[in-house]
């Protein structure tokens, strides 16, 4: 029975390592391909630069099928709705495209329109919280579409290690 406890702990540790690597690589991929570009969009000094950065982020979003679904683990909400988020980013891109089609601003009114468009784009991609500015993304998007499976995996890690340790200690 004592060896069974060791097996459970070993399986728990292996699953822990696997899930850790999986979560870190998915987080890094999302950061590198999407959220860093959305951050750059929010910091862009011109509509042209914001448009370039939005193009990169949208390319990642579309390639990874982050256009529909819900990233919630238990209770889907509008905050975790990928389609709403995607449409907002697409709307920001359309705003940038519309401004760029007009060309360089020739009047003060056109410059104000450019500045307003840039502010609108920033509001879409950046949230201002008590902790400061952060990129707007649905919760748990890094894990999407495997968020439930990964959450169950973490629970399983706790159960395997806890149960294995308990069996090991009791049979000692």
PyMOL commands that set and color helices and strands:
alter all, ss='L'
color gray80, all
select helices_A, chain A and resi 2-43+47-63+78-80+82-101+108-125+147-170
alter helices_A, ss='H'
color red, helices_A
select strands_A, chain A and resi 126-129+132-135
alter strands_A, ss='S'
color yellow, strands_A
deselect
rebuild
show_as cartoon
